[in-house]
């Protein structure tokens, strides 16, 4: 398996991977592939990684710029998606490892909204003063690379809907 940056011919496969993976999540909106398209169109993807196996895209991870309160320079991870038939094979972990390696070189930390049981294994955790309006606090997580405690609203690109970059 190869983890690499997306190329133009991956766009359709990325949409398929994300759409199929998100069907398994009750909180999914069905618009996740559209969010990625909007981030791409706005040149807002700081990372767009694919997991390729024997020429097929089997996983995907996006990251875009975010801020927490007044502090900019955070990388927002999401979505992370793996074809359902390929779950449990370490693809998501490989994508996350590469994303964190790249983000450490250029961000204050990484943040996301997701399952604490899954993302905790990478060092993500909820913080008492980290929030996204309308989202249960335990799902709003961060991994500060400098050991600081993030405080405030997680502000992300308007493609995500909820709390938007202003």
N, C-alpha and C positions, 0 to 999 in steps of 0.2 A: 504494500500500500504506500502511496505517495501523498504527502500533504504539500500543497502548492497554492500559489495565488490563482484566482480565477482568471480565465481568458475568455474572450468574446464568445467562443463556441460553447462555453459552459452554461450560459444563461438559461437555456431551456431545461437542462438537466438539474440546475440548481432549483428552479421553480418546482420541478417534479419532486425532488428530494424533500424540500421544505413543505410542500403541500401534503405529501404522503405522511411525513413524520408528524406534522401538527394535527392530523386527523385523530391521533391517539391521545391528544391532550384535551381534557374537558374545557380548559380555559382558553384554548385557541380560538381566534376569531375567524379564521379562514382567509384573512388578509395578509398573512405573514409574507408570502411571496411578493405581494404588491408593495409591502413596506420595503423590502430589499430593492425592488425596482425603483422606488422613489428615492431611496438613499443613493443608489447608483446614479440616477439621473441628476441628482443634486450634487454629485461628486462628494458625498458625505461618508462614504465607506472608507474607514481608515484601514480596515482589514477585510478581505473577502477571500476566505480560504476554502478550498475543496479537498476532500479526501478522494483520491482516485485509486481504483483497484482494477487492474487489467483493462485500462482505458475507459472505465465507467466511473462516473461521479456517484459516490455512495454516501457522502457526508458533506456538510457545509457549516461554516461559522462566519458570521458577520460581526464586525465591531465598528462603531462610529463614535465620534467625539461627544462628550457629555461634560456637565459640570455638576458639582454637588454644592448647593447653596451658591455662594459667590466664587467658589474655587473651581477654575476650569482645569483642563488638562487630564481629565479622566477618560478612559476608554469604556464605552458601554458595549458589552457582549450580548449579542442576540440578533437573530435567532441562532441557536446551535441545533442542527438537525441531522439525523442519520436515517437512511432508509429502514423501515421497520424490520425487514427481513435480515438486516445486518446488525441489529441491536445486540449488545453483549459481546462484541468482538473488539472492543477497545478503540473504535473509530472516533467516538466523541471525545474520549480522553486524549487521543493523539491530536485532534484538532485543538482542544483546549490547551494542551501543553505548548503547542506551537504559537497559539495566540498570546498566551501569557509571556512567552519568551520575547516575542516581538513588541508587545505592549510595554513590558518592563523597560525597554530601551527608550521609550518616548512618552510615557504617561506617568502621572502621579499614582495611578492605581487603576483597577478594573472594577466595574460595577455591573450588576445585572438584576433582572427580576426572574426568579425561577425557584425550583424545588431545592430547599435547603439540604435535603438528604443526598441529592446528587452533587450539587455544587460545593457542599462543605468539604468534599474530598480534595478539592483544589485549593482550599484555604479561604474560600468565601464565607462570610457570615453576616448576619444582620447586626446592625448597630442601633442603639436606642434612639439616636437622633437622626437616623437616615430614613427617608420616606419618599414614597410616591403617592400622591393624592389618590384615594380610592383603592389602594392596593394594601392587602394585609401586610403589616410590617415584617413578618418573618420571611416573606418572599423577596424583599428588597435587600440585596446583599452587596457587599463590597470586599475587595482585597486591596488594601492600601499597600503600595510598594515601599513606602517610607515609614510604616508603622503608625502613622497618624490615625486618628479616629474621625471618619467622615461625619459631618453634621450638616443637615439641611435636606432640602428637596433635591432629588435626582432629576436633573433637567436634561432632556434629550431632544433629538431632532423631531421636528413636527410630524415626520412620517409615522411615528409611533402613536400619535393621537394624544393620549392623556396629558401629561405635563410636557409642554413644548418649549423648545429653545426660544428664548425671547431676544 
